[in-house]
Structures are given as C-alpha cells and as structure tokens.
Amino acid sequence: MPTKTANRRSAEPPIRDIEINYRDGKAYAAYIPLETAEARQNARKRVYRSVPHEGGYVVDFTRTGVPIGIEVTAPSAVTHAAVNRLLTSLGLSKVSRAVLRPLLAA
C-alpha cells in the first residue's frame, strides 16, 4: 500500500522548468528541476547522491533520498515515454508532451 508521501508526490506536477545548455547551436546537456513539495523544501540543500539511469539520465537526490532533479546527458536522445517511465519509477506523476516540448525540440 503506498504511503501518504507517495500519494502526495504523485498528484503534483513534477516539472515546471527545463534548463537546456547549447554549444555551437546544439543542445549538449539539460537539467530538469523536480517541483515537488519535498524538493521545494530541500531546494537549498545540495545534491547528496546522483544515480545514473538508462537512456542518459542522472537523478539527483538529497541526503534524505528526495529526488530534486534530473540531469539529461544526451538531450537529442530524450523521448516523452522515457521521461515518463523515469518519473513514475521515482513515484512522480507523468507529464504531457507539451511540458517536454522544449527538450524534445533540442
């Protein structure tokens, strides 16, 4: 049975901003800050641990295990389905394609 924290996290929109870095007109990296209540409370805390995931994603966690961001090491390989799989594996809700449009276009 899911905990109250997991239920609360899954109901919130996890992505509001996407930071994309370009060099010579090509995206070479991106960062997706996660917008959950726990992440906002921990926004001033530093990344304690980074865990690589399949497809060129690295999830940053606080010391208490709260996911606070997703590093994208291969923006050209990002897919809507892969991001949603990663979000659900973290206990977060899926996002629409429109939310990821800037990253998908990069």
Secondary structure as UniProt FT lines:
FT   HELIX           4..10
FT   STRAND          19..23
FT   TURN            24..25
FT   STRAND          26..34
FT   HELIX           37..41
FT   TURN            42..44
FT   STRAND          49..53
FT   TURN            54..56
FT   STRAND          57..61
FT   TURN            63..64
FT   STRAND          67..72
FT   HELIX           75..77
FT   HELIX           80..89
FT   TURN            90..91
FT   HELIX           97..105
//
